[in-house]
Amino acid sequence: MHTAPSETEPVSRTEPPTAVARAARALPQAAAALVVVLLLLVIVRLPWAGDLGMHAATVQRLSHHLAHPGNPLVDADTPSPYYSPWMLVLGVVAKLTGLSVFVVLRLAALAGLSLLVTGVWRYVRTLSAHRAAPALALLGLVFLWGPLLFNWSGFLGLNSLALTVSYPSVFALGLTFHFWAWLTRAAREEAPWGRWLWLGVLWALILLCHQFTGVVASLGALAMVIAARPPRPVLLRPAAALALGLLLLWLWPYYDFFSLFSAGADLEAIHKPLYEHLAARFGLVLLGVAALALRLRRDRWDPLALFFVLGVLVFAAGGLSGHYSWGRALPAALIPAQLAAALEAVPAGRRAMGDPPRERSRAWVKTGWACLLGAGLLVGAWTQAGTLGYVTGRDALPSAVAAKYRTPWVGYHWITPWVKYGDVVMAKEFPARQIPAYGPYTVAPGYPDVFLKDAARREDAVARYFAAGTSSADRAGILRKYDVKWVVGPKSLAGPGLREVKAGPAAQVLYRVVR
């Protein structure tokens, strides 16, 4: 049975920790605590960008119709991959408590962040016994990125995490780190069948909650089982866990999980930007690549190195084949590199009494690596300094930091006094990403929907409605076809069949459809 080498090597006698050594240990712990506090304050504000409206709409539908919620964005009876076990729980919470979906999403963010922090701590403890290792690992995950700001669901940069902390991807990532911790121990200890079957259930849960994170979890699990090299008879247990997980995926009633493998070209086009500006977005991860090379030199079965190789292979295959959605597996390369960079720095600066010159040289190398890591973390922190604005607002930031701040979306709460749950609204793509969060539907979905067969026709109808040359009669016909009660558009849209109700931000107007 293979056991991963400890990051700390016992010696017969060590010098008592100096004040500098104690400070070096406490510094990453204090910095990690500040990151967690910052994210907790961000949750209070819950800045809106990206897919928040999609997840809010999902909770809306489940809170009203738990068994048959229908499409979350448009008035159609279709399944949706967003109806996951975690969103089902949130829908039940919203239904039983009567809380606003945005309050429920704040609760989801607290749960996701708690799972993520504790999961990182537990998994890193399987790799290193050093007290500072979990804190350094958390800092590496949120700061070791690149000089170009990058935000995407399922990626753990600080700014990205601040905008997605309430998403199912963060909840799934938190579960993933716990999954890896349990799996590592199960593989090392030749755990009984029951524990392996539980791991199969957890694996299926992660995949259902966020499919792309499930791919990352799967690649990590494969690397950890390979690294542990369990005896052949023991391999039957992870095989049984795999079979149970696949059965649960097949049985999930809210959508056909396996049909997602045949998703359309829209999904590939959306993910093509993941293959752009790689050096600028992820350049600091090269420090972790060097750390992985050192780990691989010490142990050719190192789990982080194997994990990284699997992640790179899947990411590269996606780019070469044009399956750009495979780029969502990139965290499978980033996470092990970021963790390796952090772990290579511990225990930095520790000295053993009577060490030979080679041991002293190794300690100095550790200290030098810690300095490099610290510099990388500072660069990454500066790149993402605008995250502070999600707590303080732009006006409270120094000008240099304010330039890095990305203004969140305003939302469409201003239409809710008139537009009710289930009403259909005609709106362009950007407002269509937000309006369903409050309960209404839109004519066309603001996000790609692999299960909505008439999505293209709906998008064409919206484009024709807002086209300058469309006649009033054609517009009225489109509104009748989709039973539209409200229109959100520019002032220039005013005409027969529309009555202006409310002027909103960015020169938008809410119109009531008059028939």
N, C-alpha and C positions, 0 to 999 in steps of 0.2 A: 504494500500500500504506500503510495507516494504522499509525503507530507510536505507542504510548502515550507521553505526555509523561513526562519524568523528574521525580521528586520533588525532585531537587536541580538548581539552575540554576547552571551554571558562571559564574564571574566572573573577571576578569583578575587580580586580586590579592586575597587574603584574609588576614586577620589570623591568625597562628599560634594554634592552639587553646589557650585558657587552661585552667588547672587546673579551673575550674568547668565548662567545656565538655567536658573529658575525663571528668569525673565524671558529667556528665549523660548522656554516651554509655555509660559503663560501668554506670550504675545499672540501666537496663532489662535489660541483658545478665545482670547478677548476679541480678536478680529472676527472670528467666526460668529461669536455671540452678537457682535454689532450687525453683521450681515442678516442674521435671523431677526433681530429687532427691527431692522429696516424693512424687511419683507413683511413682518407683522403690521407695521405702520402702513405699508402699501396696501395690504388687504383691507384696511379701514377705508381707504379711498377707492379701491378697486378700479383702477384706470381701465378705460374701455378702448381696446384696439384688437384687430384681428378677428378671432372666432368667438369672442365672448357672446355676441348676439346669437350665434348658432346654439351654444350650450344653454343659454337662457331660454331660448325657444323650446329646446328639448325638454327642459324642466317644466315649462308651461304646459306642453302637451301631456306629459305624464301625470302632472298634478290634476288635470281635468279628466283624462281618460286613460287610466293606468293599463288596462288590458288591450285597448285598441286605440293608441294615440294618433295614428295616421302620420302623414308627412309633417315634419316639424316646421317647415317653411311655407308650404303652399297647401291650399285646400284640396288634398288628394289622399286617397287611401293607399298609401305605399309603406313598405317597411323602411327602416333607416338604420345604418350602422352606428348612429349616435345613441340608439337605445341600448345602452350597456347596463350591466348590473349596478355600476356605481350611479349612473344617472337615474336608474330605477329607484335606488335608495333616496336620492335627492328629491325625486318627484313625490315619493311617499312623505318625506319630511315636509315639503311644501303643502301637500294636501292635508296632512294632519294638523299642522300648526297654523296654516293660513299666512305664513310669512311670505313676503315678496321674494320673487325668484332671485333678486340681487342680494338679499340677505342670505338666502340659502346658498348662493354661490360663494359668499364670504365664509360661511361655515365649511363649504367644500374646500376652500382655499386653506383654511386652518387645518383641516384633516390632511390635505395633500402635503402641506409644508411639514407637518409633524411626522408623517410617514417618511418623507424624503430625508429629513435630518436624522431621524432615528435609524432609518435604513442604511444611510451612508455610514453612520457610526458603527452599526453592527457588522456590515460587510468589511469595512476597513479593519475591524478588530480581528477578522479571520486572516488578514494579511500582515498585520503588525501589532505587537503588544505595546508599542510606545504610546505614552499618554497623549502626546501632541498629534499623533497620526490622524485621527478622525477630523480634527479641526483643520489641519493642513490639507487634507483631502477635500473637505468642503470648500475651502478657499480655492483650491486648484480647479474644482469643477465649475465654479462661478466666475473665475477671473482669467484662467489660462485659455484665452481665445485668440484675439488678434487686434490690431489697431483700427480695424473697420468694424463698426457696430453691426451685430447680426442678431436678428430676432426671428425665432421660429418655434412653434409648438414642438415639444419633445427635446429641445436643446436647452442646456442648463446654464447658459450665461446669465449673469445677474439681471440685466435689463430684460432679456427674454423671459426669465423666470418671473420678474415683477409683473409682466403683462399677461402671463399665462398661468399664474399660480392657482387660479380657480378652475383650470381646465382639467379634463380627465387625464391628459398626458402626464401632469405632475403627480396626480394620485397613482397612476400606473407606474411611473418611475419610482415613486416611494415604495410601492409593493415590490418592484423589481429588485431593489437593493436588499430588501428583506428576503426575497426569494433566493437571491444569490448567497446570502449569508446562511440560510437554512440548507441550501443545496451543497455548499462547500463542506459544511459540517457533516451532512449526511453521506457525502462521498468519501470523506476521510474516515468516518467511524463505521462504515458498513451498516448504515441505519436500517431498522426493520422495515417491513413492507408498508406498514401503516403510515410512516413518515413520508415515504416516497409517493404514496398515493395522494397524500395531502399536497405534496409539491406539484403533482399533476393537476389538481384542482386549482391551485394558485396560479399555475402557468396559464391555464385556460381563462381564468379571471382576468389576468393582465391582458391577454390577447383580445378579449371581448371589450375591455374598458378602453383600450387604445391600441389599435392593430399595429401601428408602426413601432410603438414602444415594445409591444409583444415580440416583434422581430428582434429587437436589440436584446431583450431578455433571453430569447431563445439562443442567440449567438453566444451570449455570455455563459448560459447554462452548458452549452456544448463544450465550450473551452474549459469550463471548470471540471466537467466529467472527464474529459480527455486528460487534463492535468493530474487529476487524482489517480488515474489508471486503476480503477477497481478491478478485482478478479472477475473472470468471465461469468461465474455463477451469479455474482452480485449485479451484473449488467441487466439481468432480467427485471430487477426492481425499477430502474429508470425507464426501461422499456414499457413496463406496466403503467408507470406514471404518464408516459407519453400517450399510451392508448386511452387511458381514462380522460386525459385532457382533450384529445381529439373527439372522443364521444360527447363530452360536454359542449364543445364547440358546435358539433352537429345538432345537438338537441336544443340549443338556444332558440327560443321561439320568436324573438323580435326581428330577426333578420337572418338571412342565409350567409353565414360567415364565409363559406368557401366560394361563394359567388363573387366575392371581392377580388379574387385572383384574375377575374376577367373584366376588371374596370376599364372604362374607355380611355381614349387618348387625352381627354381633358385633364385627367389626373397626371399624366406625364408632363403636359405643358406647364402645369402649375409648379411642378417640382424641378423643372430645368434650371432655375436660378440657384439651386443648391450646388451646382457644379461650377459656379462662377466665383471669381475673386477668392479662390481658396487660400492663397497665401495671406491676403489682407485680413480675411475673416478668422483664420485658424492658425496663423503663423506661430503664435506662442506655444502651440501644442508640440512643435518640433523639440522643445525641451523634454517633453514626455517621451517622444520617440527615442531620443538618446538614452533616457532612463530605461526604456524597455529593452534597448540593445544591451545595456549593462545587466539587466535582470536575466535576459536570455543567455548571456554568456555565463552567468552563475548557475542557471538552471534551465535546461532546454525544454522543460515541461512547465515553465512558468505560466500560470493561468492568465495573467494580464497580457503577456506577450502573445499567447495563442488567441485570446479574445481580440486583440488589435489586428492580428493577421486576418481573422475571419471577417471583421468589420471592413477592412480595406478591400478584401476580395469582393464582397457584396457591393460596396460602393463603386468600385472600379467597374464591375460587371454591368451595373446600371448605366454608367456613363458611356461605356463602349457599345452597349446594345440599344441605347435609346430608351430604356426603361428607367426614366429619371425619378420615378417614385421610389426606386430602390435607394435613392440618395437619403431617404429618411433613416436608413441603417447607419448613417455616418456617426451617430453617437456611439455605436459599437466600436469605432476606432478612437473617437475622442475620449470617451470615459476612461478606458484603460490607460491611455497615454497621460491624461491629467492626473489620475491616481498614482501612476508610476513616478511622475515628476515630484509629487508631494512626498511619497514614501521614500524616495531616494535621499531626501534631506534629513531623515531621522535615523539615528540620534545624532544631530549635528553638534559639533563642539565638545562631545563627551570624551573625557580622557581617562584612561586606566593607568593605575600606578604601576610602574615598572614595565610599561609596554615596550616592545622592541620598536626600532625605527619604522618598520613596515606598518605596524599598527598605528603609530602616531601619524604617519603619512596618510593612512586611510582616514583618520579622523579629520585631518586638514582638508582632504578631498570632500568629505561630508560638509564641512563648514563652507567651502567654496561653492558647493552645489546649493546649499541653503541660501547663499547670497544671490546666486543666479535665479533661484526660485523666487526669492523676495523681489528681485527686480522685475521679473515677469509678472508677478502678481500686482505690482504697482502700476505697470503699464496697462494691464487689463482693467484694473480698477479705475484708472483715469479715463480709459476709453468709455467705460460705462458709468461715469460719474453723473451723467444726466438722470440716472435712476432716482437720485435724490429728489428731483423735481416732482415725482409722483407722490411725494409726501409733503413737500414744502410749497409746491407751485413754482412756476418759472420765475416769478418776480423776486422770490427770496434767494435765488441762486446768483453767485458771482457770474459775470458775463461769460468767462471762459467755460464755466460749467453749463450755463444756460444754453450755449451754442450746441451742446451735446444732447439737450433735452428734446424728446419727441412728443409733441402735443397729442394727448389722447383724443379720441372721438367724443363729440358732445352728446350723442344719443338723440332719441326721438321721444323723450318723455313729454315734450310739449304738445304732442298730438293726442295723448291719452285721455284728456277730459271729454273728447268727442268720439274717438275711435275705440270700439269695444272689442272684447275677446271674440275671435272668429270672424271679424269683418275682413273683407278682402281689400287690399290697398294696391293701387297701381303706382309703382315707383321704379326708378332706375336701380342699377346694381348696388351702388354704395348704400343708399337708404334701405334697400332690401336686405342688407346684411344686419340691419339693426332693428327694423320695425317689428319683425316677428318675436323679438325678445319680450315685447309687452303684451303679446297675445294675439294680435291680428296676423293674417296671412298676407303674402304678396302674390302677385300674378306669376312672376318667375322667381326661382330661388336665387338668393344672393351668393350661394356657394354651389360648386358642382355636386350633383346628386346622381349616383350611379343607378339608383333604383327608380328614378322618375323618368318614365319612357318618353313623355312629351315635353321634356325640359327644353329641347331646341325650339319647338313650336311656341312655347311660352316666352322664351327669350326673344324670338322673332316678333311676337305680338307686342312686347314692351318696346322694342326698337321702332316698330312701325307707329306705335301710339305717339311716341315722343319725336318722331321725325317731323321736320318743319313742313314738308309737303303733304302730310296726311290730312285728308278732309275731315270735317266735323262728323259727317255720317260714318266714315270708317272708324273714327275714334269711338263713337257711340256703339258701334257694332262690337268692337273689342271689349268694351266695358260690359256689355250685356253677356257676351260669351262666358266671361269669367266671373260674372255676378259681382262686379266691383262696386263698392260703396263709397270709396274715398280715393283721391288722387293726391300725391305729393309731387310737386313739380315747380317750375319757375313761374314768375308772374306772367310771362308771355303766353302761358298755356290757357289763360282765362278765355272763356268763350261759351257758346251754347251748351247747356247740360251740366255746367259746373258752377257751383256757388262758393265763393271764397269764404272760408271759415276762420283761418288763423294764419298770420305771417310768422314764420319761424326763422331760425338762424340761417346764415349763408344764402339769403334771398330765396329761401324755399317757402312755398305756400301750401297749406292744406285746403283742398277743395272737397266739398260734398258733391256726389253725383246726384243730379236731379233728373228724374224720369217722369 
